[in-house]
């Protein structure tokens, strides 16, 4: 499958969408880092040689280093430039792809998020050469200072919700502006869907489908949420379609009287539902 390109650029004024690309071949080597400023729960500090439990004060500096958060866990990463914080939320995998300085003194930070959710709270960049990019299975997000969240679903669908500033998503030759107060969805291999008003909505609509299998009563959960959200059933991430519909991956034995379903928006709002199976 061809990887589409998702590019997000802060619009404080009319900046060309791909102006960041002009600085990419003008690099100098310098010591840079992302600092683990705060953490809750199970957080691992990952290196190509192995992993260990993370500690406050750990620095991500080398390509391939990263953070993996567990269930009900999170880590806050402080950028060495002081431009802001990256919130790495639960069940997320983040890796360093690039961390250096352009010749015009712009700071260049490239990250890879293959699953889960991050939220960025960044001030406007003062140097035209400064860039922060996040790659997901749907493509690439380039940021120039804003407050927005990103969700990455198990099949790579990427939801963006912009709280302040503005973002431009681009994939397969199409660009969609996502200003503050809007959200959109990008599906791998497709053009970005149009931006719609920001909902930040954790509403869950469900239906239980019951059957008898060899004398054992079983139930499948069929539901619908906002398609930019993440859904977990008993901590297992679910795949949503473009309309936010999902089915639990397997039938659940009714001996489990209740099932926990968690809905999380790109901005981090979360609501947990306990569904009675009887």
Beta strands, then each sheet from edge to edge (+ up, - down):
strand 1: 27-28
strand 2: 34-40
strand 3: 43-47
strand 4: 50-53
strand 5: 59-60
strand 6: 66-69
strand 7: 74-79
strand 8: 84-88
strand 9: 93-102
strand 10: 107-122
strand 11: 131-136
strand 12: 139-143
strand 13: 147-152
strand 14: 158-164
strand 15: 166-171
strand 16: 174-179
strand 17: 182-186
strand 18: 196-197
strand 19: 205-213
strand 20: 216-224
strand 21: 230-233
strand 22: 236-237
strand 23: 245-247
strand 24: 252-253
strand 25: 258-264
strand 26: 270-276
sheet 1: 1+ 9- 6+ 3- 4+
sheet 2: 1+ 9- 10+ 8- 7+ 2- 5+
sheet 3: 1+ 9- 10+ 11+ 12-
sheet 4: 1+ 9- 10+ 13- 14+ 17- 18+
sheet 5: 15+ 16-
sheet 6: 19+ 20- 23+
sheet 7: 19+ 20- 24+
sheet 8: 22+ 21- 25+ 26-
end
